Amino acid sequence: MKNRKIEINVLDIDTFGPVFAERSITALKAPGGRFNGLNISFRHIQYDWNNTEKLAEVLSERKEWLKICSSEGGLFEYCTDEVIINNLNTLYNHSGDDIKIVGTLLHNIETVDAGIIAALKISTNIKPRLLGMDGLKGIIEHIKWNLDCIIEGNPRYLIFSLKKNSKQ
């Protein structure tokens, strides 16, 4: 990794997470840190999942780059199927075949820990979707991505990865 340029682009409508992420990267790049000596840049890009133009622009500028995308507590937990599909199609259309997407999603309503449902009702006005694996599989039927990996075992989240369908 020492001879590679690494660019971390956080596309988020909010500023709290990106500020924390930037401070974390800075601390890890300091002498003695795990990222010390690595060429890592960080950029927060104001982004609304409902408008994929900015995502297309960022991806097009880096079309031939190796891309690893991650969405935790975002796209798959708060957006409609249409918005998820639009973002996944934008990622597909503006990236090479080696792109990977890793995401989290909440379990199906039938399988999520009941305490989590109660906590969500009490602690926040934010209403996440309980998309679950069934919902994700329904979305995948309408796009050119394959489900690559699923990690289960957490009472709240599923962790999964998507890869481009090489047969398209």
Backbone torsions as a table, in degrees:
resi	resn	phi	psi	omega
1	MET	NA	-17.3	-175.2
2	LYS	-63.8	-28.1	-177.6
3	ASN	-102.0	16.6	-179.8
4	ARG	-114.3	149.0	172.4
5	LYS	-90.6	127.6	179.7
6	ILE	-116.6	126.6	-179.6
7	GLU	-120.6	124.4	176.8
8	ILE	-108.0	115.9	178.1
9	ASN	-112.4	117.9	178.1
10	VAL	-103.2	113.0	178.3
11	LEU	-97.4	109.5	-173.6
12	ASP	-153.1	141.5	176.9
13	ILE	-76.0	-25.3	-177.2
14	ASP	-92.0	164.3	177.8
15	THR	-110.2	-20.1	-174.3
16	PHE	-61.7	-51.8	179.7
17	GLY	-62.0	-48.5	179.2
18	PRO	-61.6	-36.7	177.2
19	VAL	-63.2	-44.7	177.4
20	PHE	-61.2	-44.3	-179.3
21	ALA	-62.0	-43.9	-179.8
22	GLU	-63.4	-42.0	177.4
23	ARG	-63.9	-37.8	178.5
24	SER	-64.3	-44.9	178.7
25	ILE	-62.3	-43.8	179.0
26	THR	-59.1	-45.0	179.6
27	ALA	-64.7	-39.4	-179.7
28	LEU	-71.2	-22.9	178.1
29	LYS	-84.9	-12.1	-178.7
30	ALA	-66.1	159.3	177.3
31	PRO	-51.3	129.8	-178.6
32	GLY	90.1	-12.0	179.4
33	GLY	-80.4	157.0	-178.4
34	ARG	-60.5	-28.2	-178.2
35	PHE	-99.4	6.6	-179.4
36	ASN	-58.0	130.8	178.7
37	GLY	89.0	-7.9	178.9
38	LEU	-89.2	147.0	179.5
39	ASN	-89.1	83.1	-177.8
40	ILE	-115.6	126.2	173.3
41	SER	-112.8	153.1	-178.0
42	PHE	-128.2	137.6	178.8
43	ARG	-144.4	128.8	172.7
44	HIS	-95.1	125.1	179.3
45	ILE	-115.5	119.8	177.9
46	GLN	-60.6	123.4	-173.5
47	TYR	-145.9	136.6	175.2
48	ASP	-116.6	121.2	-177.6
49	TRP	-54.3	-24.6	-176.3
50	ASN	-75.4	-11.2	-178.9
51	ASN	-132.0	104.8	-172.1
52	THR	-87.0	4.9	-179.0
53	GLU	-59.2	-43.9	-179.2
54	LYS	-65.4	-40.3	177.3
55	LEU	-61.4	-46.1	178.8
56	ALA	-60.0	-40.3	179.5
57	GLU	-63.7	-48.4	-179.6
58	VAL	-61.8	-43.8	-178.9
59	LEU	-67.9	-41.0	-178.3
60	SER	-63.6	-34.4	177.7
61	GLU	-68.0	-16.4	-175.0
62	ARG	-131.1	33.3	-171.1
63	LYS	-53.1	-42.4	-174.8
64	GLU	-89.8	3.1	-179.8
65	TRP	-77.7	153.9	169.1
66	LEU	-71.2	129.0	-177.1
67	LYS	-125.5	134.4	171.7
68	ILE	-125.1	121.3	-176.7
69	CYS	-112.1	146.3	-178.7
70	SER	-138.9	139.0	173.2
71	SER	-135.4	110.8	177.2
72	GLU	-120.5	121.3	179.7
73	GLY	68.3	33.2	-176.8
74	GLY	-138.7	-109.3	-170.6
75	LEU	-48.7	-49.5	-173.1
76	PHE	-84.7	-3.4	-177.6
77	GLU	-115.2	-11.9	-176.7
78	TYR	-132.0	-12.9	-173.4
79	CYS	-100.2	159.0	176.1
80	THR	-72.9	164.7	176.5
81	ASP	-55.9	-42.9	-178.1
82	GLU	-61.1	-43.2	179.8
83	VAL	-67.6	-41.5	177.0
84	ILE	-59.7	-48.0	-179.1
85	ILE	-62.1	-43.5	179.3
86	ASN	-60.3	-43.0	179.4
87	ASN	-68.4	-42.2	179.0
88	LEU	-65.6	-38.7	177.1
89	ASN	-65.4	-38.7	177.6
90	THR	-63.7	-45.0	177.0
91	LEU	-60.1	-43.7	-179.2
92	TYR	-62.3	-47.2	-173.4
93	ASN	-73.9	-17.8	-175.0
94	HIS	-120.3	26.4	-178.7
95	SER	-140.8	158.5	175.7
96	GLY	-75.6	176.9	-176.3
97	ASP	-69.2	-16.3	-176.1
98	ASP	-91.0	5.2	179.5
99	ILE	-63.0	143.2	174.0
100	LYS	-126.7	144.0	174.0
101	ILE	-122.4	128.9	175.6
102	VAL	-117.9	135.9	-179.1
103	GLY	-147.2	167.0	172.5
104	THR	-117.8	152.6	171.7
105	LEU	-149.0	152.9	178.3
106	LEU	-76.7	147.2	177.7
107	HIS	-57.2	164.4	171.7
108	ASN	-57.6	151.1	179.6
109	ILE	-54.9	-33.7	-177.8
110	GLU	-72.7	-22.9	-173.2
111	THR	-115.9	-7.1	-179.3
112	VAL	-75.2	149.1	178.3
113	ASP	-57.6	126.3	-176.8
114	ALA	-59.6	-32.1	178.2
115	GLY	-62.7	-31.8	179.3
116	ILE	-68.6	-41.2	177.6
117	ILE	-60.7	-45.5	179.6
118	ALA	-63.1	-42.9	-179.4
119	ALA	-64.1	-39.7	178.7
120	LEU	-63.1	-38.4	-179.8
121	LYS	-69.5	-34.1	-176.5
122	ILE	-84.2	-42.8	-165.0
123	SER	-91.6	-12.8	-172.8
124	THR	-153.9	155.4	172.3
125	ASN	-90.8	-8.2	179.2
126	ILE	-72.9	132.4	-176.8
127	LYS	-113.7	89.5	178.1
128	PRO	-71.9	155.4	175.5
129	ARG	-83.2	143.3	170.9
130	LEU	-100.2	68.8	-174.9
131	LEU	-62.9	-45.0	179.4
132	GLY	63.1	175.4	-179.1
133	MET	-65.4	-35.7	178.9
134	ASP	-61.3	-44.1	178.9
135	GLY	-65.1	-41.7	178.7
136	LEU	-63.0	-43.8	178.9
137	LYS	-62.3	-36.0	176.2
138	GLY	-63.5	-38.4	178.0
139	ILE	-69.2	-42.5	-177.3
140	ILE	-60.7	-28.1	178.0
141	GLU	-62.4	-20.8	-174.8
142	HIS	-107.1	8.1	-177.0
143	ILE	-133.3	177.5	-176.5
144	LYS	-100.1	23.5	-179.4
145	TRP	-105.3	151.5	173.4
146	ASN	-110.2	143.6	171.9
147	LEU	-72.3	120.7	-173.3
148	ASP	-96.8	-43.3	-173.8
149	CYS	-154.6	146.5	175.3
150	ILE	-131.6	132.8	173.9
151	ILE	-116.1	118.5	-179.5
152	GLU	-111.5	178.9	176.8
153	GLY	118.4	-20.9	177.4
154	ASN	-85.3	135.0	-177.2
155	PRO	-68.7	-14.1	-176.8
156	ARG	-110.2	-45.8	-170.7
157	TYR	-114.0	152.7	162.4
158	LEU	-109.9	140.9	174.6
159	ILE	-112.4	134.4	-175.7
160	PHE	-143.1	164.7	171.8
161	SER	-133.3	151.1	177.3
162	LEU	-120.6	147.2	173.3
163	LYS	-133.4	160.2	179.9
164	LYS	-64.5	141.9	175.4
165	ASN	-78.5	113.7	-176.4
166	SER	-75.2	-8.2	-177.9
167	LYS	-94.9	2.4	-178.5
168	GLN	-79.7	NA	NA
